[in-house]
Amino acid sequence: MSKVRKIIDEAKESKNPELDLVDKGISSFDEIPSLLTMLNLTRITLTHNRISVVTPALANLTNLEILNLFNNQVEELPTSLSSMPKLRILNLGMNKLSALPRGFGAFPVLEVLDLTYNNLNESSLPGNFFMIETLRALYLGDNDFERIPPEIGHLKNLQILVLRDNDLVELPKEIGELARLRELHIQGNRLSVLPPELGNLDLTSNKSVIRMENNPWVAPIADQLQVGLSHVIDYLRSETYKFVYGRHISANAPAPARLTERTKKSSKPKP
């Protein structure tokens, strides 16, 4: 820990607003108490450590804009986190989160939220999760979602939505309301149809990305996908597809089975 203390002391002395504590074996904020007095900090990088609890006192760092806790062992978050007035980027990828705290959607200026590779599902999200209107990028890949709540349509500024490698069996039609969406990643799920409203989005321009492979699509979508992604989007806009989709929904067919039981992420060793 003497190395860590030295890094913090040097940052304090030089009034450096950015602090890098990558792969330093830190398991608790109790080991770095002086960090919580550095009110000038705008960026903290604590990736590749062993932190399991995030202290509520972190919210006292009111100038913090970027907090990176990728690849730790975080199991729960304090409610105070969402009160941070300047936090724009929050990376909590590759942790052990199975729930988010009440009021998590209260972030005033958050633009990028990365929750990739946790143990989250639709019941993990607090009621106001989709009220983060400033959000431009939401990463929920490698979790355990079967459904995405319709409230996702509230994220009017969303440009990037990553839902790959979950257990999704359907998408809400409200995704079609995300007019600014330019990247959609839904590969590696259990989707067989898409809501026709997805055709409202501009996902076929040169600057757009849509990934949808490795899903058990119904034959008409699978056929269009063979020809190209733009053909899928055009097909979703057709009257023919609206009929196919309506028939599929009214048939109330059981959801496709999981292709393979994915390894529980929480039991995987951390690199």
N, C-alpha and C positions, 0 to 999 in steps of 0.2 A: 504493500500500500504506500510505501515511501515514494515510489515513482509517481503514483497518482497524486499524492500530496504536492509533490514537486511541480507537476504539470499545472495543478490548480493555483499554487502560489505564484508561478510564473505568469499565468493568465491574469491573476489579480494585479500583479505588479505592473504589467504592461497594459492593463485595462483592455485586454483582448476580448471582444464581445462573442467570440466563437470558441467553444471548448470541445476538444476531441478526446474522448476516453474510450477508444475502441479496443476490445479484447484485452481488458486489464484485470479480469478475474473478479470484478465487482459483483457482490451478491446482494448488497443492500445500500440504500441511500444513507444509512447510519454510518457507513464507512467513509462517506464524503460529505460530512455536514457543512463544511465551509462553502460548498457549491451553492447551497441554498441561500447564501448571503450575497451572492454575486448578481445584484439587481440589474447590472448593465448587459447581461448575457442576451444575445439574440438567437444563438444556435447552440444546441447541446447534442452531441453525437455519442450515444452510449451503446452502440451496436456490439454484438458478439460478447456479451457479458452473461451474468447468471442472476440478474435481478428478478425477483418474484413479486415484490410489492412496490408499487409506485406511491411515494409519499404524497399526501395531500398538500404538503408545504411547497411542492414544486409550483403550485399556482401563484405563489408569492412573486415569482420571477415574471413580472408583468410586461417586460420588454421582449420576452421569448417569442420568436417567430417560427423556429424550426426545432422540433423535438424528434429525435430518431432513436427508437428503442428496438430496432430490428434484431431478431435472434437473441432474445433473452428467455426468461421463464415466467413472464408476467401472467398471473392468473386472475388478477382483478385490478380495477382502476378506481381512483378516487373520484367522487362526483365533482370535486373542485376543478378538475382538469378543464372542463368545458366552460369555465368562467374566465379562462385566460384571454385577455383582451386583444392580443396581437398575434396569437398562434395561427399560422397559415398552413403549415405542413406538419402532419403527425403520422409517423411511421411506427406501427405496432405489429408489423408483419413477423411471422415465425415466432409466435409466443404460444401461451397455453390458455388464451381467453375462451371461456365458454359462455360468458355473459358480459354485457356492457352496463355501466351504472345508470341509475335513473337520471333523467335530464341530460343525457349525453349529447343530445342534439342542440344544446344551447350555445355552441361555439359561435361567437359573433362574426369572425372573419375567416374561418377555416376554409381552405381551398383544396387541399389534397389530404385524403384519409386513406391510409393503407392498412388493411386488416387481413392481408393475405396469410394463409397458412396458420389458421387458428382452429378452434373447435366451435365456431359460431353457427347458429341456424336462425330461422325466422323468429323463434321464441326467445332468442338472446337479445333482441333489439328492444330498447325502451320506446315508449309511445311517441316521443318527439324526435326519433332518430332521423327521419326524413325532413326535418325542419331546418337543416343546415343549408340555407338558400344560397350561401356563397360558394358551395362545393363545386369544384370543376372536375375533380377526378376521384372516383371511388373504386377501391380495389378490394373485392371480396372473394377472390379466387382461392381455391384449396380450402374450403370450409365444408359445412354440412347442410347447406340450404337446399330444401326441396321446393320452396316457393319464395318469391319476393313479394312483399306487401304492395298493394296498389298505390300506397302513399309515395312510392318512388317518383311518381309523376310530379311531386312538389319540387323536385330538385331542378328547377328551370335553367340553371346555369351549367348543368353537368355536360361535360364534353367527352369524358372517358369513363366507361363503365365496364369493369372486369368481373365476370361471374364464372370464369372457367373452372373446370374440375370441382364442381359441387355435385349435388344429387338432384338438380332442378328437373321437375317433371312438367312445369309450365312457366310461362312468363306472363305478367299482367299486361293487359292492353294499354295501361297507362304509360308504359315505356314509350309508346308512340307520341306522348306529349312532350318528350324531352327534345325540343326543337334544335338545341345546340349540340346534340350528341354526334360525335364524329368517330368514336371508337367504341365498338361493342364486341366483347369477347365472351362467347357462350359455349366454347368448345368443351368437350369432355363432360357432358351432362347426360340426362335421360330424357331429353326433349324429343318429341315426335312431331309437334306442330308449333307454329309461331302465330301470335295474334296478327290479323291483317293490318292492324294499326301500325305495326312496325314499318309498313310500306310508306308511312308519312315522313319517315326520316331520310335525310340525305346521307346514305351510307355507301354510295357507289362512286362518289367523286374521287379524284386523284389523291386528295388529302384525307380520305376516310379509310377506316379499317373495320372490317367485320370478319370475325373468325367463328365458324360454327361446325367444324368437323368433329368427328367422334361423338355423334348423337344418333339415336335410332329413328331417323326421320321417316315419316310416311313416304311412300313411293314417289308421289308427285314432287315433293321438295327434294328428295334424294336425286331424282332425275335432273331437276334444274341445277342442282349443286354440281353435278357432273359437267354441265356446260359452263358454269361460272357463277360467281356470287351475284353479279348484277342481274343475272337471269332470275335468281331466287327473289330478289327485291321486286323486280317487275312482276313476277308471278304473284307475290303477296298482294299486289295492288289490283289484281284481276278479279272480276266477278266469279270466274271459275273457282278461284281459290277460296273466296268467301263462302261458296257453297260447300267445298270440300271441308273447310274448317268447321262450319256450322254442323255438318253431318258428323264429323269426328267428335265434337264436343257433346252433341246430343246422344251419341252412342255410349258415352260415359265409360269408355274402355278402361281397364285397369292400367295403371302407369307401368311403363317398361321396367323390367327388373334391372337391378344393378348388374353391370357386366362382370365386375369383380368386386369383392368386398375390399374397400380401400383400407390400408393400414391406418389404425388410429394415430393421428398425428401427435397427440399428447404423449404417446408412449415411445415416439421416435427419439433416439439420442440426439442431443444437440451437438453439432460439429464443434 
